[in-house]
Amino acid sequence: MSDRETRFKSSFWQKLLEAFGTLLRFSTAFHQAMDGQTKRPIQTLENMLRACALDFKSAWDKQLALIEFSYNNSYHASIGVTPLN
C-alpha cells in the first residue's frame, strides 16, 4: 500500500483530514525535490543507521529497536517536543 494509492486520494480521506485540520501533502518516491519536512528526518535516520552499522558491524540489525527508541526520545524542534510525548 502506498500513500499515492487511490484509497488515500479519495474524497472520504480528503474530508476526514479536512475535518481534523490536517493538511495532506503527497511526495514522489526517490524525488530529489521533496520538501524539507521529509528530507531532514530521513537524513537523520540515515546518519543514525550508518553510525550503528559502523559501531556494531554485522550485528547492526539487532540494534534497530535502540535506534528507534533513541530517535523517538530526541527533541524535535519542528514539533517542539519528542515524538513520544
C-alpha positions as CSV (number, residue, x, y, z in Angstrom):
1,M,0.0,0.0,0.0
2,S,1.3,3.5,-0.8
3,D,0.3,7.0,0.1
4,R,-0.2,7.5,-3.6
5,E,-2.8,4.8,-3.8
6,T,-6.3,5.9,-4.9
7,R,-7.8,5.0,-1.5
8,F,-5.7,7.8,0.1
9,K,-6.7,10.3,-2.5
10,S,-10.5,9.6,-2.2
11,S,-12.9,12.3,-1.2
12,F,-13.6,10.5,2.1
13,W,-10.0,10.8,3.3
14,Q,-9.8,14.4,2.0
15,K,-12.9,15.4,4.0
16,L,-11.8,13.4,7.1
17,L,-8.4,15.1,7.1
18,E,-10.0,18.5,6.5
19,A,-12.3,17.9,9.5
20,F,-9.3,17.3,11.7
21,G,-7.5,20.4,10.2
22,T,-4.7,18.2,8.7
23,L,-3.0,19.2,5.5
24,L,-2.0,16.1,3.5
25,R,0.9,16.5,1.1
26,F,2.0,13.8,-1.2
27,S,5.6,13.4,-2.4
28,T,7.1,11.3,-5.1
29,A,9.3,8.4,-4.1
30,F,13.0,9.0,-4.8
31,H,12.4,12.5,-5.9
32,Q,15.2,15.0,-5.2
33,A,12.9,18.0,-4.7
34,M,10.9,16.6,-1.8
35,D,10.0,19.0,1.0
36,G,12.4,19.7,3.9
37,Q,10.0,18.2,6.4
38,T,10.5,14.8,4.9
39,K,14.2,15.2,3.8
40,R,15.6,16.1,7.3
41,P,14.2,13.2,9.3
42,I,15.3,10.8,6.6
43,Q,18.8,12.3,6.7
44,T,18.9,12.0,10.5
45,L,17.8,8.3,10.4
46,E,20.3,7.5,7.7
47,N,23.1,9.0,9.8
48,M,22.0,7.0,12.8
49,L,21.8,3.8,10.9
50,R,25.3,4.5,9.3
51,A,26.8,5.1,12.8
52,C,25.2,1.9,14.1
53,A,26.5,-0.1,11.2
54,L,30.0,1.2,11.8
55,D,29.9,0.5,15.5
56,F,28.2,-2.9,15.6
57,K,29.4,-4.3,12.2
58,S,27.4,-7.4,11.3
59,A,25.1,-7.1,14.3
60,W,23.7,-3.7,13.5
61,D,20.2,-5.0,12.7
62,K,19.9,-6.2,16.3
63,Q,20.2,-2.6,17.4
64,L,17.2,-1.2,15.4
65,A,15.0,-1.0,18.4
66,L,17.6,1.1,20.2
67,I,17.9,3.4,17.2
68,E,14.1,3.8,17.1
69,F,13.9,4.5,20.8
70,S,16.8,7.0,20.6
71,Y,15.2,8.8,17.6
72,N,11.7,8.9,19.3
73,N,13.2,10.3,22.5
74,S,15.2,13.0,21.0
75,Y,13.9,16.6,20.9
76,H,12.5,17.7,17.5
77,A,12.5,21.4,17.0
78,S,9.8,21.2,14.3
79,I,7.2,19.9,16.8
80,G,8.7,21.4,19.9
81,V,8.8,18.0,21.8
82,T,9.9,14.4,21.5
83,P,7.7,12.2,19.3
84,L,6.9,10.0,22.2
85,N,5.3,12.9,24.2
